[in-house]
Amino acid sequence: MLLVIGAFLVICMGTLGIYIGSLISQTGESTSTSRFTGGPQDVALIVAVFGLVISFGIATMAGGIWQIVYGKPNRKLMVAMFLVVGILIVIAKVIRLVG
């Protein structure tokens, strides 16, 4: 199950990241129907959050593969996943306070 969830996160966030990246890069073109009104800091935040979610997905996939091969969870991968989730929670709270 961890392998499936991790693969889902990586594929969905990667696809969404490519789509949003293309929207941001097309901003200001005359043929563009949508605009990105954020600044460089907003782009950096988007990339950071997407990168963290993708890294969480990769760690989840690695944990799933580890469990399939060895039959027990890898403690170091679990700690890494909890750290990434903690960072995401902190980012969400900061965004909520600022926004």
Phi, psi and omega in degrees: 000320179299321180297318180292315180296316179297316179297320178300314179298314182296314182294313182294314181290325176296314179296315179296321178297318177296318180296312181294323176299320178291325176296317180295319182289336181271356180298132179096348177283149183290335181272354182284135178263352178230158182228145171259120185258004180280171179256188180300327178293324178293319178296318179298320178294317179299314181296320180296314181294315179297319179297320178294318179294320178294319178294324175297318178296319179294318178296323177295317177298316179298319177297321178294317178296318178301316180293324177296316184285313188257349177078009177211156181287153176268118184296321181295320177294322178297318178296317179299317180295319178294324177296316179297317178297320178299318178297318178298320179295318179297316178300317180297318179292322178294317178298319179296320179291319183285318185282000000 
